[in-house]
Amino acid sequence: MSDGIAYVIAGLLLIQAFFRARAALKGWKRDRSLWGAFVAFAAAWLSRTTHGRDLLNNLGIPDLAYFVKHALTIAGICVILRYVTAVYRSDGFTRDLPRSVRISAIVHRVATKASVATVAVMGLVFVFLLNDPDTSTPFFLDRHRGEAGVLVYMGLFYLYVGATAAVCAVQWGGAVRRAPIRSLRIGLRMMTAGMVLAVLYAILRTAYLPVITFSSVSESANLDQERVTDTLLYLSFLLWGFGTIAPAARAGRERISAVRGLLELYPLWRSLALWAPEVVRHRASTLFSRRAAKAGRLDTVRDLFFSPDPSPPAHLARWAMDIRDVIAELRRQVPADLAERALVQAEAELKPEHGTDVQAEALWLRAAVSAERRRTEGTATSSAPYPFGPGQDRDQGDSAPGHSLREELEHLRTVASAFRITSLSDGRALLVGHPADHV
């Protein structure tokens, strides 16, 4: 059962490390720190399993697996403290930092140096002071029962882990009230509880050290102690691991929603991006469709899933800006009464899927990208009215300012849906009969 729980915890940590790898590679200090903590702790838990322990111990150094596990744990808890400091220092508050944040920053600077010193001293004790282990038991304290060296070795380990876990618990516990999002508050509470249990684990194990070193302990008492402290350790990591997932769950939902939005906006964005490739921030891909028309789907995949943006929400926000910027250019190209004609045609041919204004906007866009493009550089060209969008005002002939990105994206999704059921012939039909009197 011990191995099973260890594999579950290691798997949980590795899954999170996998999904956070891209963010870590982007160079954010806090993301690299959290990713490093996941990897270090996962490796420590794997070295705790029977297979991991046998693999390392068979390298020829007795109890090497235990030393590796302890060193990785120290590295992981140190990196977590670095993550805590980086998160609150990256919030933009350079003055009037809470005292707990200032303390954690000081402790982090000390802990980083102390971690190297702690591992170095533990390594010296491991090599020169610990005797050959009793291989009949898997418990490290039991394998070196009665040795003064194990008191120094494990005392340093528990002191370091307990102190840094306490700082993390104080920091996360204090941040709960300031967290603006419910999922973040839940995650912080779980992580705080996990660190509190880690501190309790370190205290109990430290108290047990002199007992097993200087007195005789029965086998049953020793097993009871191992069960109690191991349970605390399991709960500590499970709470911390799931606590880090809780805030990410909201981000995951946002990413899924953003991907759906990208799929919905893609036909509209690509039509506009191909019409004005110099206006959009990153051009629509034509790498594959230039070579074979049937390969156009590969360009779609490239546009959707190989973006230079750091996340799908950022990708979606960029497309919204691209659409808005191309529309501004389109307004300099189309006839002045195109919006009026689009509204008339939408009212005459109203479809049940969308409202009149949405259909009119889709027709306007389809007609605009069908129109012949003129050069406007260096000329003072006025813009055609565009009485569409969230907060529209037909009397002013333009969209009212002040709407949020969320409102704009919801509107663009609806327009993209209507745009999808229009055709080039619809756009050209709207332009038929227009004289060449551009605005």
HUMO-V682340 format. One record per run of one state. SS is the DSSP state (~ for helix, > for strand, _ for the rest). FROM is the first residue (numbers start at 1). LEN is the number of residues. If there is no record, write none. Layout:
# HUMO-V682340
SS/FROM/LEN + SS/FROM/LEN
This chain:
# HUMO-V682340
_/1/1 + ~/2/18 + _/20/1 + ~/21/5 + _/26/3 + ~/29/20 + _/49/1 + ~/50/8 + _/58/6 + ~/64/26 + _/90/9 + ~/99/30 + _/129/11 + ~/140/4 + _/144/4 + ~/148/28 + _/176/6 + ~/182/33 + _/215/4 + ~/219/57 + _/276/17 + ~/293/13 + _/306/6 + ~/312/19 + _/331/4 + >/335/1 + _/336/2 + ~/338/11 + _/349/7 + ~/356/15 + _/371/21 + >/392/2 + _/394/4 + >/398/2 + _/400/5 + ~/405/16 + _/421/3 + ~/424/8 + _/432/6 + >/438/1 + _/439/1
